[in-house]
């Protein structure tokens, strides 16, 4: 008899292919090679299984990124140049590859995002994970930019709130484009975003930092 973790993995892969709502309990039982009795021995109900899939495979998508960003912030915020911290602490942890390593599965980016959006409609906790993730990203990004102003690396005249909103919107736009076309290189796009933004917001003393800073930080 398959373990609960094996059943959850089978369910997750089915959900990726068809969505939560399009996979019947009977289909899931057949795919896992179970009897109905075996299924209900492992899970109280179909809702119980769905919730466990969310906890095992969707929640880590948000938690891993915020953990990585926070770790970079704690380790590097004292001496690291702001441009480098911005890349390593904000843009770099967004890579989908990191999530795949976490769950030990190579999955289609598009399928996962469709499932994620369905999950936000179907499960209140997924919507809460998403909201909290965005709040943490916003706070971290604001903190990095504010630090840059205090260090004299970013212009004092910059409205940080506006730049946070703009950067997050551009990031969301890249993710949406990648849902439509998985060949898009998100790292390349993020590199261009940071490079262009840095040219706009950095102080005069940091304008040449691209020679050994922004460029090297994102290479």
Secondary structure, 3 states (H helix, E strand, C coil): CCCHHHHHHHHHHHHHHHCCCCCCHHHHHHHCCCCHHHHHHHCCCHHHHHHHHHHHHHHHHHHHHHHHHHHHHHHHCCCCCHHHHHHHHHHHHHCHHHHHHHHCCCCCHHHHHHHHHHHHHHCHHHHHHHHHHHHHHHHHHHHHHHHHHHCCCECCCCCHHHHHHHHHHHHHHHHHHHHHCCCCCHHHHHHHHHHHHHHHHECHHHHHHHHCCHHHHCC
